[in-house]
Amino acid sequence: MIVAGTYAFVYCGRDHVGYGFFNLAENGNIGGGDIGGVLYNGTAREEDNGWIFLELTLTVPEPDKFESTRAIQDPSVDSSLKVRLPPDFGDGYPQQIPVADGVVTIMIRPQPGPPPSFIATPVYFIGET
């Protein structure tokens, strides 16, 4: 069963290492962001076997906003990501996600309470702007 709440994630790809947070609403909607300024919006759906199917849209910021970030794709272009993850998003264990330029390893865990105030990127909760 997918549990609504706030989740923290860390990721490592060919050119990037980072972390972020997302909020999962009871209806399966997801909204969040990472330290590179990428915003994540989409849905999570539990499959019959307990695995979680994510459909996300990633919005990458302009490069001058976060000079240290080299976008994986063109800035300000929304890209889609569809991925299947094990129950509980893998419960913090590394999951490999194929992307256009290789593989991104991601680990996801529930975060008690709201995201910490030190996160550099705003994390928008469902219904907030």
C-alpha positions in Angstrom: 0.0 0.0 0.0 1.3 3.4 -0.9 1.5 5.7 2.1 0.7 9.4 1.7 3.3 11.7 3.2 6.6 13.4 2.7 9.5 11.4 1.2 13.3 12.2 1.0 15.4 10.9 -1.8 19.1 10.9 -2.8 20.3 10.3 -6.3 23.5 9.7 -8.2 23.8 9.7 -12.0 26.7 10.0 -14.5 27.1 13.8 -13.8 25.0 14.6 -10.8 24.6 13.7 -7.1 21.9 15.3 -5.1 18.9 15.1 -2.8 15.3 16.3 -2.7 11.9 15.8 -1.2 8.4 15.1 -2.6 5.0 15.0 -1.1 2.7 12.1 -2.0 -1.0 12.9 -1.5 -3.6 10.2 -0.7 -5.0 10.4 -4.3 -1.5 9.5 -5.7 -0.4 13.0 -6.8 3.2 13.9 -6.3 4.9 17.3 -6.1 8.5 18.0 -5.1 11.9 19.3 -5.9 15.6 18.7 -5.6 18.6 20.8 -4.7 19.3 21.4 -8.4 16.1 23.3 -8.8 14.4 20.5 -10.7 10.6 20.3 -10.0 8.8 17.0 -10.0 5.1 16.6 -10.6 3.1 13.5 -11.4 1.3 10.5 -10.0 2.1 7.2 -8.2 -0.1 4.2 -8.6 0.2 0.8 -6.9 0.1 -2.2 -9.1 -1.6 -5.5 -8.2 1.8 -7.0 -7.2 2.6 -4.1 -4.8 5.1 -2.4 -7.1 4.7 1.4 -7.6 4.4 2.9 -11.0 5.5 6.5 -11.2 4.7 8.9 -14.0 6.6 12.2 -13.4 7.2 15.4 -15.3 10.6 17.0 -14.5 11.0 20.8 -15.0 14.6 21.8 -15.2 15.5 25.4 -14.3 17.4 27.9 -16.4 21.2 27.3 -16.0 21.9 30.8 -14.7 19.5 30.3 -11.8 21.7 27.5 -10.4 25.1 28.0 -12.0 26.6 24.8 -10.5 23.9 22.7 -12.1 24.4 21.2 -15.5 21.0 20.1 -16.6 20.6 16.5 -17.8 18.4 18.0 -20.5 17.6 21.4 -22.0 16.6 23.9 -19.4 13.0 24.9 -19.0 11.9 21.8 -20.9 9.6 19.4 -19.3 10.6 15.8 -19.6 8.7 12.7 -18.7 9.9 9.8 -16.6 8.0 6.6 -16.2 9.4 4.1 -13.7 8.4 1.0 -11.7 9.7 0.8 -8.1 9.3 -2.0 -5.5 6.9 -1.7 -2.7 7.6 1.2 -0.2 9.7 2.8 -3.0 12.4 0.2 -2.2 12.5 1.2 1.5 15.7 3.1 1.2 17.6 0.5 -0.8 19.3 1.7 -4.1 17.1 1.4 -7.2 18.5 1.9 -10.7 16.5 3.9 -13.1 17.4 3.9 -16.8 17.6 7.5 -18.3 18.6 8.9 -21.7 22.3 9.2 -20.8 22.7 6.1 -18.6 21.4 5.1 -15.2 20.5 7.1 -12.1 20.6 5.4 -8.8 18.0 6.6 -6.3 17.1 5.8 -2.7 13.8 6.9 -1.2 12.7 6.9 2.4 9.7 8.5 4.3 10.5 11.8 5.9 8.7 12.5 9.2 7.1 15.9 9.0 7.7 18.5 6.4 10.9 18.9 4.4 13.7 20.6 6.5 13.9 24.4 6.1 17.5 24.3 4.8 16.5 22.9 1.5 17.5 25.4 -1.2 14.7 24.6 -3.6 11.1 25.2 -2.7 9.1 22.0 -2.4 5.5 22.5 -3.4 2.9 20.4 -1.8 -0.2 19.4 -3.7 -2.5 22.4 -3.8 0.2 24.9 -3.0 1.7 27.4 -5.4 
